[in-house]
């Protein structure tokens, strides 16, 4: 009898403890802070760098804070365009974080057009160091005034763009003559292409397939992964590693919401975001290389431009861009010089430090 009584007591206590644990778990879930993130990128892990990075961020944040946040990712433009989602992020009611491409983000932060300068970065290594630098953190420190806080920069599709066209290989400025190049509806991109000798044709992406098929536009530029995703080999034959634009996406969080978090959770949010940024860059570069190989299998011809011809294109593009940026858009020439000087300094420092560390 005694053993049966003891067993029943133990069983009853176990039930009570289990119910208590379930109640505690439910309470934790109910008290978790909502964190909604909106992006236009697809919600899968294999064709873009943004969604995998956000999933990694979600996992890291849960680990660092013990499940203090209920992170909801809304991919594929479920919550609207990049501009619409970033506006919602400014408000902070329905979305606390957003990811916006350089063109969209420039509509919120005018200075960002200085980062759209042509041929700004010589390689990804320098670009990454620039976007992770104290200089760039200071460059973005005006965002709280418009309700946003900067978390980091991802490479949009691999960073550097390639030029595709249906006319001829582009090896020099002369090859742009008579070529109609589709650009985003971004006056900086238009000024750059016109300066290099092409005719810029601005249009939304939804119009591009028909425009290329009908030769309304002969060419377009984007990350290599876009060639694969959009099957541009159906209308385009030639691909040039022009690398004149470094495409980025900017990750921001609502300033008021961020400041309302505990100091410990603020640090966890920043640490998880920064780790996810690094994670995204490898994915973007990998997808870019995969797209190049796939495009070659579909008959597309790739070419690099000789250094002397690239120098000519760079001079033309920089002249056209600077005239637009200063005379029409209103950026200060000193700001453009400051950005370019910092990139040059970082490139030199990286080269020097690498040889000091590994080339002894």
Steps between C-alpha positions, in 0.01 A plus 500: 500500500778738589675452165176553308435818698849625429465427131170687478651796680797501264271471197285786625803716565630425150171612347507821702859570394422424135201735504707766669772466234240520222354810659846654529580419135170646387566810706844537343355472148230752581755744639745470209560832323362512148760569231368514143739526203384579148690427177418464131741208462357148459447289809738219414857407582642436152459799267579810706715608792249705698254237620769254619671786686174595671438140601852484642433827686181354645682190624787699652268746671297220655820343629643825636182615675341172607201547273425856605389587146231363272668564163267495198653529153270613219677426168397540138354849536211377718497834681560717194789644301837588652394863534167407657657259749767753598229758560325248724831442675527873565158485664597188693147377562475202265865461390808550715766419237531538123747419222520753215711511182719801434253672268210461741707595802629816333143630499518504881863605542625731227868463593490133406520596134869569567543122536350449154803669345629298202809282535519590869631164620790306344393168655261343750762487773536880497122549480439279803766679704352837401144407599628360832717803577463771763487748213188343353335458840545875546376557145172330597464660843243754381236229459354529854374845401264328253405221740745232383821339624761344271589135561703404195544466126457183296620440145195511276541190284877495544577871492658562160275512196557363151370648176298273271403591144380357170723703263871444558772445759584822682876552512523880488289816512452487121302179536226685687414710195138440398439266795182558700565389858217443743567658839301526820300819528801645677644820350850410623500179296362687201769768519773235525386299198447808285847626591660173384335539159184289532139619493340441838143364491352518851220258583360282776620140510161364399542662156850363437428154347277649230736791439795266445297268278376784280836682500345805662806452717804308379666464836467507878730470799447305819668243720581174316242317710229707329603352164429153632184592690348686201645264234641798314682265262168484315550857372863586582820357354794702634606559861768748604655522844448875506491521884408868485237482776523322833144402594413500868209449735476696824367341820332740742299478822246742644693736728231541767442125524874429522552757778213345697686168528724421795873573458570126499244435227620799296844342496354162407304656213808674362725196541252267331447744212871549445562123494214458251651770277828308477307179432307665216810614314635151445162383375471794259846445353435126464166551324664751266765248394241226454298730276802574280561131443133430429481789252802369311328163465211681331732649240567845642843645421692675779786749470722720717603851395870583463637734771567789261145486362356468850693813601332691215153374600567587862600857409187548289267347760645694792473828310136442407408381848670789680333758279161349577570447872627851568322720245161325488461287812671741737765285667810686614815430302684473831279207600575313177873566545485383861336169405746434218800591717384265774457213256852563367640511854330174594624329184858605577479405867358160414777432252768611744358304794457183295861500389620584850298215643527233230773609257803512726 
